[in-house]
Amino acid sequence: MGATVKDYKDLHVWQKAMELARQVYKLTSLFPKEEVYGLTSQIRRSAVSIPSNIAEGSSRSGTKEFLQFLSIARGSDAELEI
């Protein structure tokens, strides 16, 4: 039988998404300063959106809503692909 998830922070995918966001912030801090309001900002927003949507979706009342937020998180992940 599977483990019970009591909190979104217990989700492996959320933990990985948080690590991705931390790494994105480290990497983008090396970008040229003229990109701070352009590329840097967009990449950071996408990275932060992933764990944020996982967390928000987990607080919703039904599976269908949770899946919708996971879909949004997946879209944000796709924005980071090169």
PDB file of N, CA, C and O in Angstrom:
ATOM      1  N   MET A   1       0.836  -1.176   0.000  1.00  0.00           N
ATOM      2  CA  MET A   1       0.000   0.000   0.000  1.00  0.00           C
ATOM      3  C   MET A   1       0.885   1.245   0.000  1.00  0.00           C
ATOM      4  O   MET A   1       1.953   1.234   0.613  1.00  0.00           O
ATOM      5  N   GLY A   2       0.465   2.319  -0.674  1.00  0.00           N
ATOM      6  CA  GLY A   2       1.248   3.549  -0.791  1.00  0.00           C
ATOM      7  C   GLY A   2       1.240   4.364   0.490  1.00  0.00           C
ATOM      8  O   GLY A   2       0.389   4.186   1.361  1.00  0.00           O
ATOM      9  N   ALA A   3       2.193   5.245   0.580  1.00  0.00           N
ATOM     10  CA  ALA A   3       2.294   6.128   1.740  1.00  0.00           C
ATOM     11  C   ALA A   3       1.226   7.216   1.659  1.00  0.00           C
ATOM     12  O   ALA A   3       0.822   7.629   0.573  1.00  0.00           O
ATOM     13  N   THR A   4       0.789   7.659   2.801  1.00  0.00           N
ATOM     14  CA  THR A   4      -0.199   8.727   2.864  1.00  0.00           C
ATOM     15  C   THR A   4       0.506  10.071   2.848  1.00  0.00           C
ATOM     16  O   THR A   4       1.479  10.280   3.573  1.00  0.00           O
ATOM     17  N   VAL A   5       0.016  10.975   2.023  1.00  0.00           N
ATOM     18  CA  VAL A   5       0.567  12.317   1.943  1.00  0.00           C
ATOM     19  C   VAL A   5      -0.295  13.228   2.802  1.00  0.00           C
ATOM     20  O   VAL A   5      -1.489  13.386   2.546  1.00  0.00           O
ATOM     21  N   LYS A   6       0.305  13.822   3.812  1.00  0.00           N
ATOM     22  CA  LYS A   6      -0.436  14.708   4.710  1.00  0.00           C
ATOM     23  C   LYS A   6      -0.291  16.168   4.318  1.00  0.00           C
ATOM     24  O   LYS A   6      -1.114  17.004   4.691  1.00  0.00           O
ATOM     25  N   ASP A   7       0.747  16.468   3.573  1.00  0.00           N
ATOM     26  CA  ASP A   7       1.061  17.849   3.235  1.00  0.00           C
ATOM     27  C   ASP A   7       1.774  17.863   1.885  1.00  0.00           C
ATOM     28  O   ASP A   7       2.507  16.929   1.561  1.00  0.00           O
ATOM     29  N   TYR A   8       1.563  18.910   1.105  1.00  0.00           N
ATOM     30  CA  TYR A   8       2.230  18.992  -0.202  1.00  0.00           C
ATOM     31  C   TYR A   8       3.744  18.925  -0.075  1.00  0.00           C
ATOM     32  O   TYR A   8       4.426  18.497  -1.005  1.00  0.00           O
ATOM     33  N   LYS A   9       4.276  19.345   1.072  1.00  0.00           N
ATOM     34  CA  LYS A   9       5.724  19.302   1.284  1.00  0.00           C
ATOM     35  C   LYS A   9       6.256  17.871   1.348  1.00  0.00           C
ATOM     36  O   LYS A   9       7.459  17.644   1.217  1.00  0.00           O
ATOM     37  N   ASP A  10       5.360  16.913   1.548  1.00  0.00           N
ATOM     38  CA  ASP A  10       5.740  15.497   1.544  1.00  0.00           C
ATOM     39  C   ASP A  10       5.876  14.949   0.124  1.00  0.00           C
ATOM     40  O   ASP A  10       6.461  13.885  -0.084  1.00  0.00           O
ATOM     41  N   LEU A  11       5.337  15.676  -0.847  1.00  0.00           N
ATOM     42  CA  LEU A  11       5.385  15.211  -2.234  1.00  0.00           C
ATOM     43  C   LEU A  11       6.794  15.357  -2.801  1.00  0.00           C
ATOM     44  O   LEU A  11       7.386  16.435  -2.756  1.00  0.00           O
ATOM     45  N   HIS A  12       7.316  14.262  -3.332  1.00  0.00           N
ATOM     46  CA  HIS A  12       8.654  14.269  -3.924  1.00  0.00           C
ATOM     47  C   HIS A  12       8.747  15.285  -5.064  1.00  0.00           C
ATOM     48  O   HIS A  12       9.762  15.966  -5.217  1.00  0.00           O
ATOM     49  N   VAL A  13       7.690  15.379  -5.854  1.00  0.00           N
ATOM     50  CA  VAL A  13       7.689  16.306  -6.986  1.00  0.00           C
ATOM     51  C   VAL A  13       7.787  17.756  -6.506  1.00  0.00           C
ATOM     52  O   VAL A  13       8.460  18.566  -7.143  1.00  0.00           O
ATOM     53  N   TRP A  14       7.131  18.094  -5.399  1.00  0.00           N
ATOM     54  CA  TRP A  14       7.230  19.452  -4.853  1.00  0.00           C
ATOM     55  C   TRP A  14       8.647  19.718  -4.363  1.00  0.00           C
ATOM     56  O   TRP A  14       9.195  20.794  -4.602  1.00  0.00           O
ATOM     57  N   GLN A  15       9.240  18.749  -3.681  1.00  0.00           N
ATOM     58  CA  GLN A  15      10.614  18.895  -3.185  1.00  0.00           C
ATOM     59  C   GLN A  15      11.587  19.117  -4.341  1.00  0.00           C
ATOM     60  O   GLN A  15      12.472  19.970  -4.262  1.00  0.00           O
ATOM     61  N   LYS A  16      11.421  18.355  -5.402  1.00  0.00           N
ATOM     62  CA  LYS A  16      12.277  18.510  -6.588  1.00  0.00           C
ATOM     63  C   LYS A  16      12.061  19.868  -7.250  1.00  0.00           C
ATOM     64  O   LYS A  16      13.011  20.501  -7.709  1.00  0.00           O
ATOM     65  N   ALA A  17      10.814  20.306  -7.296  1.00  0.00           N
ATOM     66  CA  ALA A  17      10.503  21.610  -7.894  1.00  0.00           C
ATOM     67  C   ALA A  17      11.125  22.741  -7.084  1.00  0.00           C
ATOM     68  O   ALA A  17      11.590  23.726  -7.658  1.00  0.00           O
ATOM     69  N   MET A  18      11.139  22.615  -5.776  1.00  0.00           N
ATOM     70  CA  MET A  18      11.780  23.623  -4.933  1.00  0.00           C
ATOM     71  C   MET A  18      13.289  23.662  -5.177  1.00  0.00           C
ATOM     72  O   MET A  18      13.890  24.735  -5.231  1.00  0.00           O
ATOM     73  N   GLU A  19      13.880  22.507  -5.322  1.00  0.00           N
ATOM     74  CA  GLU A  19      15.318  22.450  -5.616  1.00  0.00           C
ATOM     75  C   GLU A  19      15.596  23.077  -6.982  1.00  0.00           C
ATOM     76  O   GLU A  19      16.583  23.794  -7.142  1.00  0.00           O
ATOM     77  N   LEU A  20      14.744  22.816  -7.957  1.00  0.00           N
ATOM     78  CA  LEU A  20      14.886  23.428  -9.280  1.00  0.00           C
ATOM     79  C   LEU A  20      14.823  24.949  -9.163  1.00  0.00           C
ATOM     80  O   LEU A  20      15.637  25.647  -9.766  1.00  0.00           O
ATOM     81  N   ALA A  21      13.876  25.463  -8.403  1.00  0.00           N
ATOM     82  CA  ALA A  21      13.741  26.915  -8.240  1.00  0.00           C
ATOM     83  C   ALA A  21      15.001  27.499  -7.605  1.00  0.00           C
ATOM     84  O   ALA A  21      15.480  28.550  -8.029  1.00  0.00           O
ATOM     85  N   ARG A  22      15.537  26.824  -6.592  1.00  0.00           N
ATOM     86  CA  ARG A  22      16.785  27.315  -5.967  1.00  0.00           C
ATOM     87  C   ARG A  22      17.936  27.346  -6.977  1.00  0.00           C
ATOM     88  O   ARG A  22      18.709  28.303  -7.022  1.00  0.00           O
ATOM     89  N   GLN A  23      18.036  26.290  -7.781  1.00  0.00           N
ATOM     90  CA  GLN A  23      19.105  26.227  -8.782  1.00  0.00           C
ATOM     91  C   GLN A  23      18.924  27.285  -9.865  1.00  0.00           C
ATOM     92  O   GLN A  23      19.901  27.866 -10.337  1.00  0.00           O
ATOM     93  N   VAL A  24      17.691  27.533 -10.256  1.00  0.00           N
ATOM     94  CA  VAL A  24      17.407  28.571 -11.254  1.00  0.00           C
ATOM     95  C   VAL A  24      17.835  29.938 -10.725  1.00  0.00           C
ATOM     96  O   VAL A  24      18.431  30.727 -11.459  1.00  0.00           O
ATOM     97  N   TYR A  25      17.536  30.221  -9.462  1.00  0.00           N
ATOM     98  CA  TYR A  25      17.942  31.506  -8.888  1.00  0.00           C
ATOM     99  C   TYR A  25      19.461  31.641  -8.864  1.00  0.00           C
ATOM    100  O   TYR A  25      19.992  32.715  -9.147  1.00  0.00           O
ATOM    101  N   LYS A  26      20.164  30.558  -8.527  1.00  0.00           N
ATOM    102  CA  LYS A  26      21.637  30.602  -8.529  1.00  0.00           C
ATOM    103  C   LYS A  26      22.162  30.868  -9.936  1.00  0.00           C
ATOM    104  O   LYS A  26      23.021  31.726 -10.141  1.00  0.00           O
ATOM    105  N   LEU A  27      21.636  30.124 -10.893  1.00  0.00           N
ATOM    106  CA  LEU A  27      22.096  30.255 -12.278  1.00  0.00           C
ATOM    107  C   LEU A  27      21.793  31.633 -12.844  1.00  0.00           C
ATOM    108  O   LEU A  27      22.660  32.255 -13.457  1.00  0.00           O
ATOM    109  N   THR A  28      20.580  32.114 -12.646  1.00  0.00           N
ATOM    110  CA  THR A  28      20.200  33.401 -13.229  1.00  0.00           C
ATOM    111  C   THR A  28      20.894  34.584 -12.549  1.00  0.00           C
ATOM    112  O   THR A  28      20.938  35.681 -13.107  1.00  0.00           O
ATOM    113  N   SER A  29      21.426  34.368 -11.364  1.00  0.00           N
ATOM    114  CA  SER A  29      22.191  35.449 -10.723  1.00  0.00           C
ATOM    115  C   SER A  29      23.476  35.739 -11.495  1.00  0.00           C
ATOM    116  O   SER A  29      24.100  36.783 -11.308  1.00  0.00           O
ATOM    117  N   LEU A  30      23.863  34.810 -12.358  1.00  0.00           N
ATOM    118  CA  LEU A  30      25.059  34.988 -13.193  1.00  0.00           C
ATOM    119  C   LEU A  30      24.749  35.659 -14.529  1.00  0.00           C
ATOM    120  O   LEU A  30      25.665  36.013 -15.271  1.00  0.00           O
ATOM    121  N   PHE A  31      23.483  35.834 -14.835  1.00  0.00           N
ATOM    122  CA  PHE A  31      23.092  36.467 -16.093  1.00  0.00           C
ATOM    123  C   PHE A  31      23.507  37.941 -16.089  1.00  0.00           C
ATOM    124  O   PHE A  31      23.686  38.537 -15.026  1.00  0.00           O
ATOM    125  N   PRO A  32      23.656  38.521 -17.271  1.00  0.00           N
ATOM    126  CA  PRO A  32      23.979  39.956 -17.345  1.00  0.00           C
ATOM    127  C   PRO A  32      22.907  40.797 -16.662  1.00  0.00           C
ATOM    128  O   PRO A  32      21.723  40.464 -16.709  1.00  0.00           O
ATOM    129  N   LYS A  33      23.321  41.872 -16.037  1.00  0.00           N
ATOM    130  CA  LYS A  33      22.400  42.735 -15.293  1.00  0.00           C
ATOM    131  C   LYS A  33      21.303  43.329 -16.190  1.00  0.00           C
ATOM    132  O   LYS A  33      20.201  43.602 -15.713  1.00  0.00           O
ATOM    133  N   GLU A  34      21.589  43.526 -17.462  1.00  0.00           N
ATOM    134  CA  GLU A  34      20.565  44.093 -18.353  1.00  0.00           C
ATOM    135  C   GLU A  34      19.418  43.101 -18.609  1.00  0.00           C
ATOM    136  O   GLU A  34      18.390  43.481 -19.169  1.00  0.00           O
ATOM    137  N   GLU A  35      19.586  41.851 -18.207  1.00  0.00           N
ATOM    138  CA  GLU A  35      18.531  40.841 -18.381  1.00  0.00           C
ATOM    139  C   GLU A  35      17.647  40.687 -17.145  1.00  0.00           C
ATOM    140  O   GLU A  35      16.734  39.862 -17.141  1.00  0.00           O
ATOM    141  N   VAL A  36      17.908  41.469 -16.098  1.00  0.00           N
ATOM    142  CA  VAL A  36      17.178  41.286 -14.846  1.00  0.00           C
ATOM    143  C   VAL A  36      15.671  41.473 -15.007  1.00  0.00           C
ATOM    144  O   VAL A  36      14.905  40.809 -14.310  1.00  0.00           O
ATOM    145  N   TYR A  37      15.223  42.346 -15.893  1.00  0.00           N
ATOM    146  CA  TYR A  37      13.793  42.567 -16.091  1.00  0.00           C
ATOM    147  C   TYR A  37      13.259  41.816 -17.300  1.00  0.00           C
ATOM    148  O   TYR A  37      12.076  41.925 -17.623  1.00  0.00           O
ATOM    149  N   GLY A  38      14.097  41.074 -17.956  1.00  0.00           N
ATOM    150  CA  GLY A  38      13.689  40.321 -19.135  1.00  0.00           C
ATOM    151  C   GLY A  38      13.785  38.826 -18.894  1.00  0.00           C
ATOM    152  O   GLY A  38      12.935  38.230 -18.232  1.00  0.00           O
ATOM    153  N   LEU A  39      14.812  38.244 -19.430  1.00  0.00           N
ATOM    154  CA  LEU A  39      14.990  36.796 -19.380  1.00  0.00           C
ATOM    155  C   LEU A  39      15.091  36.267 -17.952  1.00  0.00           C
ATOM    156  O   LEU A  39      14.471  35.255 -17.623  1.00  0.00           O
ATOM    157  N   THR A  40      15.853  36.931 -17.118  1.00  0.00           N
ATOM    158  CA  THR A  40      16.018  36.493 -15.723  1.00  0.00           C
ATOM    159  C   THR A  40      14.673  36.435 -15.013  1.00  0.00           C
ATOM    160  O   THR A  40      14.350  35.443 -14.360  1.00  0.00           O
ATOM    161  N   SER A  41      13.908  37.479 -15.141  1.00  0.00           N
ATOM    162  CA  SER A  41      12.609  37.555 -14.486  1.00  0.00           C
ATOM    163  C   SER A  41      11.668  36.457 -14.980  1.00  0.00           C
ATOM    164  O   SER A  41      10.999  35.806 -14.178  1.00  0.00           O
ATOM    165  N   GLN A  42      11.615  36.253 -16.275  1.00  0.00           N
ATOM    166  CA  GLN A  42      10.712  35.245 -16.841  1.00  0.00           C
ATOM    167  C   GLN A  42      11.104  33.842 -16.394  1.00  0.00           C
ATOM    168  O   GLN A  42      10.240  33.048 -16.020  1.00  0.00           O
ATOM    169  N   ILE A  43      12.379  33.534 -16.428  1.00  0.00           N
ATOM    170  CA  ILE A  43      12.841  32.205 -16.022  1.00  0.00           C
ATOM    171  C   ILE A  43      12.539  31.968 -14.544  1.00  0.00           C
ATOM    172  O   ILE A  43      12.087  30.887 -14.166  1.00  0.00           O
ATOM    173  N   ARG A  44      12.783  32.960 -13.722  1.00  0.00           N
ATOM    174  CA  ARG A  44      12.523  32.815 -12.281  1.00  0.00           C
ATOM    175  C   ARG A  44      11.034  32.641 -11.998  1.00  0.00           C
ATOM    176  O   ARG A  44      10.653  31.810 -11.173  1.00  0.00           O
ATOM    177  N   ARG A  45      10.197  33.413 -12.671  1.00  0.00           N
ATOM    178  CA  ARG A  45       8.745  33.276 -12.463  1.00  0.00           C
ATOM    179  C   ARG A  45       8.274  31.873 -12.846  1.00  0.00           C
ATOM    180  O   ARG A  45       7.455  31.274 -12.149  1.00  0.00           O
ATOM    181  N   SER A  46       8.790  31.363 -13.942  1.00  0.00           N
ATOM    182  CA  SER A  46       8.415  30.009 -14.370  1.00  0.00           C
ATOM    183  C   SER A  46       8.846  28.972 -13.340  1.00  0.00           C
ATOM    184  O   SER A  46       8.086  28.062 -13.009  1.00  0.00           O
ATOM    185  N   ALA A  47      10.057  29.113 -12.842  1.00  0.00           N
ATOM    186  CA  ALA A  47      10.579  28.152 -11.864  1.00  0.00           C
ATOM    187  C   ALA A  47       9.782  28.178 -10.563  1.00  0.00           C
ATOM    188  O   ALA A  47       9.492  27.126  -9.994  1.00  0.00           O
ATOM    189  N   VAL A  48       9.431  29.353 -10.096  1.00  0.00           N
ATOM    190  CA  VAL A  48       8.667  29.494  -8.852  1.00  0.00           C
ATOM    191  C   VAL A  48       7.229  29.013  -9.038  1.00  0.00           C
ATOM    192  O   VAL A  48       6.607  28.532  -8.091  1.00  0.00           O
ATOM    193  N   SER A  49       6.709  29.139 -10.238  1.00  0.00           N
ATOM    194  CA  SER A  49       5.337  28.732 -10.526  1.00  0.00           C
ATOM    195  C   SER A  49       5.134  27.231 -10.355  1.00  0.00           C
ATOM    196  O   SER A  49       4.039  26.792 -10.003  1.00  0.00           O
ATOM    197  N   ILE A  50       6.155  26.455 -10.594  1.00  0.00           N
ATOM    198  CA  ILE A  50       6.011  24.997 -10.529  1.00  0.00           C
ATOM    199  C   ILE A  50       5.646  24.531  -9.108  1.00  0.00           C
ATOM    200  O   ILE A  50       4.579  23.944  -8.928  1.00  0.00           O
ATOM    201  N   PRO A  51       6.490  24.772  -8.097  1.00  0.00           N
ATOM    202  CA  PRO A  51       6.102  24.327  -6.753  1.00  0.00           C
ATOM    203  C   PRO A  51       4.882  25.070  -6.215  1.00  0.00           C
ATOM    204  O   PRO A  51       4.114  24.515  -5.429  1.00  0.00           O
ATOM    205  N   SER A  52       4.701  26.316  -6.632  1.00  0.00           N
ATOM    206  CA  SER A  52       3.541  27.085  -6.161  1.00  0.00           C
ATOM    207  C   SER A  52       2.234  26.449  -6.621  1.00  0.00           C
ATOM    208  O   SER A  52       1.286  26.347  -5.842  1.00  0.00           O
ATOM    209  N   ASN A  53       2.177  26.024  -7.872  1.00  0.00           N
ATOM    210  CA  ASN A  53       0.964  25.395  -8.385  1.00  0.00           C
ATOM    211  C   ASN A  53       0.743  24.006  -7.797  1.00  0.00           C
ATOM    212  O   ASN A  53      -0.400  23.594  -7.595  1.00  0.00           O
ATOM    213  N   ILE A  54       1.805  23.295  -7.525  1.00  0.00           N
ATOM    214  CA  ILE A  54       1.668  22.000  -6.857  1.00  0.00           C
ATOM    215  C   ILE A  54       1.081  22.205  -5.464  1.00  0.00           C
ATOM    216  O   ILE A  54       0.174  21.481  -5.054  1.00  0.00           O
ATOM    217  N   ALA A  55       1.596  23.186  -4.747  1.00  0.00           N
ATOM    218  CA  ALA A  55       1.097  23.472  -3.397  1.00  0.00           C
ATOM    219  C   ALA A  55      -0.361  23.920  -3.443  1.00  0.00           C
ATOM    220  O   ALA A  55      -1.183  23.423  -2.673  1.00  0.00           O
ATOM    221  N   GLU A  56      -0.687  24.844  -4.329  1.00  0.00           N
ATOM    222  CA  GLU A  56      -2.059  25.337  -4.402  1.00  0.00           C
ATOM    223  C   GLU A  56      -3.025  24.232  -4.803  1.00  0.00           C
ATOM    224  O   GLU A  56      -4.105  24.106  -4.226  1.00  0.00           O
ATOM    225  N   GLY A  57      -2.643  23.438  -5.781  1.00  0.00           N
ATOM    226  CA  GLY A  57      -3.512  22.351  -6.230  1.00  0.00           C
ATOM    227  C   GLY A  57      -3.770  21.322  -5.152  1.00  0.00           C
ATOM    228  O   GLY A  57      -4.864  20.763  -5.067  1.00  0.00           O
ATOM    229  N   SER A  58      -2.771  21.070  -4.330  1.00  0.00           N
ATOM    230  CA  SER A  58      -2.948  20.068  -3.269  1.00  0.00           C
ATOM    231  C   SER A  58      -3.939  20.525  -2.214  1.00  0.00           C
ATOM    232  O   SER A  58      -4.489  19.703  -1.481  1.00  0.00           O
ATOM    233  N   SER A  59      -4.172  21.825  -2.131  1.00  0.00           N
ATOM    234  CA  SER A  59      -5.114  22.343  -1.139  1.00  0.00           C
ATOM    235  C   SER A  59      -6.548  22.390  -1.667  1.00  0.00           C
ATOM    236  O   SER A  59      -7.473  22.717  -0.923  1.00  0.00           O
ATOM    237  N   ARG A  60      -6.733  22.071  -2.924  1.00  0.00           N
ATOM    238  CA  ARG A  60      -8.072  22.088  -3.514  1.00  0.00           C
ATOM    239  C   ARG A  60      -8.870  20.864  -3.067  1.00  0.00           C
ATOM    240  O   ARG A  60      -8.313  19.882  -2.577  1.00  0.00           O
ATOM    241  N   SER A  61     -10.153  20.949  -3.245  1.00  0.00           N
ATOM    242  CA  SER A  61     -11.038  19.925  -2.679  1.00  0.00           C
ATOM    243  C   SER A  61     -11.092  18.619  -3.459  1.00  0.00           C
ATOM    244  O   SER A  61     -11.410  17.575  -2.889  1.00  0.00           O
ATOM    245  N   GLY A  62     -10.791  18.658  -4.729  1.00  0.00           N
ATOM    246  CA  GLY A  62     -10.950  17.438  -5.516  1.00  0.00           C
ATOM    247  C   GLY A  62      -9.758  17.101  -6.387  1.00  0.00           C
ATOM    248  O   GLY A  62      -8.895  17.938  -6.653  1.00  0.00           O
ATOM    249  N   THR A  63      -9.735  15.862  -6.820  1.00  0.00           N
ATOM    250  CA  THR A  63      -8.661  15.371  -7.682  1.00  0.00           C
ATOM    251  C   THR A  63      -8.626  16.126  -9.005  1.00  0.00           C
ATOM    252  O   THR A  63      -7.550  16.444  -9.512  1.00  0.00           O
ATOM    253  N   LYS A  64      -9.789  16.411  -9.561  1.00  0.00           N
ATOM    254  CA  LYS A  64      -9.847  17.107 -10.852  1.00  0.00           C
ATOM    255  C   LYS A  64      -9.160  18.474 -10.760  1.00  0.00           C
ATOM    256  O   LYS A  64      -8.397  18.853 -11.648  1.00  0.00           O
ATOM    257  N   GLU A  65      -9.435  19.206  -9.682  1.00  0.00           N
ATOM    258  CA  GLU A  65      -8.799  20.514  -9.492  1.00  0.00           C
ATOM    259  C   GLU A  65      -7.287  20.366  -9.300  1.00  0.00           C
ATOM    260  O   GLU A  65      -6.501  21.133  -9.855  1.00  0.00           O
ATOM    261  N   PHE A  66      -6.899  19.377  -8.513  1.00  0.00           N
ATOM    262  CA  PHE A  66      -5.470  19.142  -8.292  1.00  0.00           C
ATOM    263  C   PHE A  66      -4.763  18.854  -9.612  1.00  0.00           C
ATOM    264  O   PHE A  66      -3.680  19.380  -9.871  1.00  0.00           O
ATOM    265  N   LEU A  67      -5.373  18.025 -10.437  1.00  0.00           N
ATOM    266  CA  LEU A  67      -4.780  17.705 -11.738  1.00  0.00           C
ATOM    267  C   LEU A  67      -4.657  18.937 -12.624  1.00  0.00           C
ATOM    268  O   LEU A  67      -3.698  19.064 -13.385  1.00  0.00           O
ATOM    269  N   GLN A  68      -5.627  19.847 -12.529  1.00  0.00           N
ATOM    270  CA  GLN A  68      -5.556  21.087 -13.303  1.00  0.00           C
ATOM    271  C   GLN A  68      -4.330  21.906 -12.890  1.00  0.00           C
ATOM    272  O   GLN A  68      -3.622  22.436 -13.746  1.00  0.00           O
ATOM    273  N   PHE A  69      -4.081  22.010 -11.591  1.00  0.00           N
ATOM    274  CA  PHE A  69      -2.921  22.759 -11.122  1.00  0.00           C
ATOM    275  C   PHE A  69      -1.616  22.052 -11.473  1.00  0.00           C
ATOM    276  O   PHE A  69      -0.609  22.706 -11.743  1.00  0.00           O
ATOM    277  N   LEU A  70      -1.630  20.731 -11.471  1.00  0.00           N
ATOM    278  CA  LEU A  70      -0.440  19.992 -11.912  1.00  0.00           C
ATOM    279  C   LEU A  70      -0.169  20.256 -13.387  1.00  0.00           C
ATOM    280  O   LEU A  70       0.985  20.341 -13.808  1.00  0.00           O
ATOM    281  N   SER A  71      -1.230  20.384 -14.164  1.00  0.00           N
ATOM    282  CA  SER A  71      -1.086  20.697 -15.583  1.00  0.00           C
ATOM    283  C   SER A  71      -0.465  22.083 -15.774  1.00  0.00           C
ATOM    284  O   SER A  71       0.377  22.274 -16.652  1.00  0.00           O
ATOM    285  N   ILE A  72      -0.877  23.031 -14.964  1.00  0.00           N
ATOM    286  CA  ILE A  72      -0.304  24.382 -15.029  1.00  0.00           C
ATOM    287  C   ILE A  72       1.176  24.334 -14.647  1.00  0.00           C
ATOM    288  O   ILE A  72       2.007  24.981 -15.284  1.00  0.00           O
ATOM    289  N   ALA A  73       1.502  23.562 -13.601  1.00  0.00           N
ATOM    290  CA  ALA A  73       2.902  23.410 -13.186  1.00  0.00           C
ATOM    291  C   ALA A  73       3.730  22.796 -14.315  1.00  0.00           C
ATOM    292  O   ALA A  73       4.870  23.191 -14.556  1.00  0.00           O
ATOM    293  N   ARG A  74       3.140  21.840 -14.986  1.00  0.00           N
ATOM    294  CA  ARG A  74       3.839  21.202 -16.110  1.00  0.00           C
ATOM    295  C   ARG A  74       4.094  22.192 -17.239  1.00  0.00           C
ATOM    296  O   ARG A  74       5.140  22.144 -17.887  1.00  0.00           O
ATOM    297  N   GLY A  75       3.145  23.083 -17.474  1.00  0.00           N
ATOM    298  CA  GLY A  75       3.341  24.128 -18.483  1.00  0.00           C
ATOM    299  C   GLY A  75       4.474  25.066 -18.111  1.00  0.00           C
ATOM    300  O   GLY A  75       5.259  25.469 -18.970  1.00  0.00           O
ATOM    301  N   SER A  76       4.562  25.413 -16.842  1.00  0.00           N
ATOM    302  CA  SER A  76       5.664  26.260 -16.383  1.00  0.00           C
ATOM    303  C   SER A  76       6.993  25.551 -16.544  1.00  0.00           C
ATOM    304  O   SER A  76       7.997  26.170 -16.894  1.00  0.00           O
ATOM    305  N   ASP A  77       6.998  24.249 -16.288  1.00  0.00           N
ATOM    306  CA  ASP A  77       8.213  23.451 -16.498  1.00  0.00           C
ATOM    307  C   ASP A  77       8.627  23.497 -17.958  1.00  0.00           C
ATOM    308  O   ASP A  77       9.813  23.617 -18.266  1.00  0.00           O
ATOM    309  N   ALA A  78       7.665  23.402 -18.851  1.00  0.00           N
ATOM    310  CA  ALA A  78       7.957  23.426 -20.286  1.00  0.00           C
ATOM    311  C   ALA A  78       8.583  24.771 -20.696  1.00  0.00           C
ATOM    312  O   ALA A  78       9.407  24.818 -21.610  1.00  0.00           O
ATOM    313  N   GLU A  79       8.196  25.851 -20.027  1.00  0.00           N
ATOM    314  CA  GLU A  79       8.784  27.155 -20.327  1.00  0.00           C
ATOM    315  C   GLU A  79      10.288  27.191 -20.058  1.00  0.00           C
ATOM    316  O   GLU A  79      11.018  27.969 -20.672  1.00  0.00           O
ATOM    317  N   LEU A  80      10.740  26.346 -19.141  1.00  0.00           N
ATOM    318  CA  LEU A  80      12.166  26.334 -18.781  1.00  0.00           C
ATOM    319  C   LEU A  80      13.003  25.479 -19.708  1.00  0.00           C
ATOM    320  O   LEU A  80      14.230  25.567 -19.684  1.00  0.00           O
ATOM    321  N   GLU A  81      12.370  24.658 -20.522  1.00  0.00           N
ATOM    322  CA  GLU A  81      13.114  23.784 -21.436  1.00  0.00           C
ATOM    323  C   GLU A  81      13.807  24.604 -22.522  1.00  0.00           C
ATOM    324  O   GLU A  81      13.286  25.608 -23.010  1.00  0.00           O
ATOM    325  N   ILE A  82      14.957  24.152 -22.865  1.00  0.00           N
ATOM    326  CA  ILE A  82      15.727  24.841 -23.921  1.00  0.00           C
ATOM    327  C   ILE A  82      15.650  24.031 -25.204  1.00  0.00           C
ATOM    328  O   ILE A  82      16.226  24.426 -26.219  1.00  0.00           O
TER     329      ILE A  82
END
